[in-house]
């Protein structure tokens, strides 16, 4: 049974940084492309960053140059380093495959950027 557990969110001031982690189990992690998604109030969930099994990366235009996605296959974990955070980054952040294959999204981790 696939489990995806997000962590690392919190309250940060504009311009600050956070590093999110997503720990996976119940899957062959190394062969799966992974992604970080976010959902802000009143908006649809969107892909903010993706990383292939070969560690090729992609980013939404809104986060390019500020966010970095990475993976550690030995730890079955995908990370999202977020720098220069803006209030508009406020959302619940989730991980899944890219494209999402698992219907049961995790609890996500809340990121709030506010002064």
Secondary structure, DSSP 8 states (H G I E B T S, - for coil): --EEEEE--EEE-TT--EEEEEEEESS-GGGS-EEEEEE-TTS--EEEEEE-TT--EEE-TTTTTTEEEEEETTTTEEEEEE-S--GGG-EEEEEEESS---SS----EEEEE--
